[in-house]
Amino acid sequence: MKFTQSHEWVHVDQGVGTVGVTHYAQRELGEVVYVELPSVGKHVKAGEEIAVLESTKAAADIYAPLSGEIVEINQKLGDFVHYINSSPQKEGWLCKIRLSNPSELAGLLDEKSYSQLVK
């Protein structure tokens, strides 16, 4: 698993990255009450906004950690948006991106570096 400085995580398996927000991000946001997910088929660039989370505290833009095509969104979040708070790095994933430039992974943080960032 890799992380961005803006608190997204990505887990890549066979060229597809599953994307979500970190435990730190969901704690900072508070209770997430609404999520706006990207459209399947949309092409995104690393650093581009792909989703919006609204919480009882604020709204937060979520950015693509890697470039590629959105190939799946987490449909369950329509009915179970609380997964973003209760299980942000498992059931609360947001979307899946088929990577167009896998070398971008090298620019992301590993777990140790991300832990230092949020200390």
C-alpha positions in Angstrom: 0.0 0.0 0.0 1.2 3.5 -0.9 0.1 6.9 0.4 -0.2 10.5 -0.8 0.7 13.6 1.2 -3.0 14.6 0.8 -4.0 11.4 2.8 -5.2 9.0 0.1 -4.1 5.4 -0.1 -3.7 3.1 -3.1 -3.2 -0.6 -3.2 -2.2 -1.8 -6.7 -2.9 -5.4 -7.9 -2.3 -6.4 -11.5 -2.2 -2.8 -12.8 -5.4 -1.7 -11.0 -5.2 0.6 -8.0 -7.9 0.6 -5.3 -8.1 4.1 -3.8 -9.5 5.4 -0.6 -8.7 7.8 2.3 -6.5 7.0 5.2 -7.6 6.5 8.8 -6.0 9.9 9.6 -8.1 11.6 6.9 -11.4 10.2 8.1 -10.6 11.1 11.7 -9.8 14.7 10.7 -13.0 14.9 8.6 -15.3 13.5 11.3 -18.5 11.7 10.4 -18.8 11.4 6.6 -22.4 11.9 5.5 -22.1 12.0 1.7 -19.7 11.0 -1.0 -19.6 12.1 -4.6 -17.7 9.4 -6.6 -16.2 9.7 -10.1 -17.8 8.2 -13.2 -16.6 4.8 -14.5 -14.7 5.3 -17.7 -13.3 8.8 -16.7 -9.6 9.3 -17.3 -7.8 11.0 -14.5 -4.3 12.3 -13.9 -2.4 12.0 -10.7 -3.3 14.9 -8.4 -6.6 15.6 -10.1 -9.8 15.7 -8.0 -11.7 12.4 -8.3 -14.2 12.6 -5.4 -15.7 14.8 -2.7 -16.4 13.7 0.9 -18.9 15.8 2.9 -18.8 15.4 6.7 -20.5 17.0 9.6 -17.3 19.2 9.9 -16.4 20.1 6.3 -16.2 19.0 2.6 -12.9 17.6 1.3 -11.7 17.0 -2.2 -10.1 13.6 -2.8 -7.3 13.4 -5.4 -6.2 10.6 -7.7 -2.9 9.2 -6.4 -2.1 7.8 -9.9 -3.1 8.4 -13.5 -5.4 6.1 -15.4 -9.0 5.2 -16.1 -11.7 4.7 -13.4 -12.8 1.1 -13.9 -15.0 0.7 -10.8 -16.6 2.7 -8.0 -17.7 1.4 -4.6 -21.4 1.2 -5.1 -22.0 0.2 -1.4 -21.1 3.7 -0.3 -24.4 4.9 -1.6 -26.2 3.1 1.2 -23.3 2.6 3.6 -21.3 5.9 3.5 -20.3 5.2 7.1 -17.8 2.6 5.8 -15.5 5.5 5.0 -15.3 6.1 8.8 -15.5 2.6 10.1 -13.3 0.9 7.6 -11.5 3.5 5.4 -8.8 1.1 4.2 -11.0 -1.9 3.5 -14.8 -1.6 3.0 -14.6 2.2 2.6 -12.6 2.2 -0.6 -13.7 4.8 -3.2 -12.8 3.7 -6.6 -10.4 1.6 -8.8 -8.1 3.0 -11.4 -6.5 1.1 -14.2 -3.0 2.6 -14.2 -1.7 4.3 -17.3 1.7 5.2 -15.8 2.7 2.6 -13.1 6.1 4.5 -12.7 4.1 7.1 -10.7 4.0 4.7 -7.8 7.6 5.6 -7.1 6.5 9.1 -6.2 4.2 8.0 -3.4 5.0 7.4 0.3 5.5 4.0 1.8 3.8 3.2 5.2 6.8 4.3 7.3 7.1 7.7 5.5 3.4 8.3 5.7 3.4 7.5 9.5 6.1 10.2 9.9 4.0 12.7 8.0 1.0 12.3 10.2 2.9 12.2 13.5 
